[in-house]
Amino acid sequence: MVACEFQPGLEGIPAAQSQVSFVNGQVGKLEYRGVPIEALAEKSSFLETAYLLIWGKFPKADDLEAFQEDITHHRRIKYRIRDMMKCFPESGHPMDALQASAAALGLFYSRRALDDPAYIRGAVVRLLAKIPTMVAAFEHIRKGNDPVQPRDDLSYAANFLYMLNEQEPDPFLAHVFDICLILHAEHTMNASTFSARVTASTLTDPYAIVASAVGTLAGPLHGGANEEVITMLAEIGSVEKVQPFLEEKLATKSKIMGFGHRVYKVKDPRAKILQKLAEELFARTGGDPAYEIALALEKAVAEKLGSKGIYPNVDFYSGLVYQKLGIPTDLFTPIFAIARVAGWLAHWREQLETNRIYRPSQVYVGEHGLPYITPESR
Ligand code: ACO
């Protein structure tokens, strides 16, 4: 074994060999199973993309139909899960509610048969099917209302928007939402995927894996940034205030939310697609002053930080799109989780294929051989 130097944040250290996705951060290229993200966003659907990620190949028409049907059939959640959610504080963050509910699924589907393909498929189907229902259910429960039951005649994306708003969405809005799910479905060895793989490597159940990944995604340096972008754009308030806001952030060495990425040193290709989507959406539904502020901020940040490779990441424009779809700000990260479940499950399957439990080393920098100090002499 080759010992290597400690790298904070494990920067540049491979944590797995993977065929799930590929990023080239120097040129802004992202592929799922070798297929460019641009092609998937234009031609695929979220469930087809999820199938591609998880099973490693495009489904034949019959396989896709069966997969979609199974997922539709498993959308409902048990009334006990709903009742459990009713005990959550309404002020709790929806990501915390999702993490607890995802973990609770493991109580109801507790068989752990990792060498049984039917078990694996069943868990994949259940997680893809039930996570959106749980996110929408908590939204109603925290307002004191009963959750809206899923509708079998609606697509995956349309059904989620329906469960959330109790209204069948315009097909264009459902299409936009489906593309957002495709764009967020997978992204190599990010923090939550690493978390998923570490948890998977202990051979625990997939519900625990998704719960641990949801907990990791929740932080503001990862999935939580899209929420913070909207708060930041509201705080800036107008295009004229962009420059002073940026100057102040730079002077205090604060991070600008929605910018920067460990891997991308150019604009994130997902941000480019999302920006185009946001423009189409605003053209149909009316403009948004926050978008003008976002454009001005992107330009100002490029001037000041472009030389450091700091450009918009996926979170910069996703919040603006979600806001236009009528999604509450604190559901942005749970929606990210709905999509990323596909990537986590793909990595779960891949981890199982060649599993070795994660057990890295550390560089101990503490002291040695110290005496025990009795309480009275401390
Ligand atoms: N605003 C201002 N400066 C930044 C930003 C930013 N958003 N991001 C990085 N920098 C600067 C740092 O200050 C640092 O400068 P220095 O070398 O002069 O000290 C340099 O760029 C490197 O930054 P690090 O934080 O060391 O980069 P790292 O790879 O560790 O972090 C991260 C990447 C966490 C995404 C960071 O860019 C960040 O905090 N961005 C804001 C939060 C955000 O948008 N997160 C979403 C990421 S996408 C996702 O998770 C889906």
Boltz pocket constraint, residues with backbone or C-beta under 6 A from the ligand:
constraints:
  - pocket:
      binder: B
      contacts: [[A, 9], [A, 190], [A, 220], [A, 221], [A, 222], [A, 223], [A, 225], [A, 253], [A, 254], [A, 255], [A, 256], [A, 257], [A, 258], [A, 259], [A, 260], [A, 261], [A, 262], [A, 263], [A, 305], [A, 308], [A, 310], [A, 313], [A, 314], [A, 315]]
      max_distance: 6.0
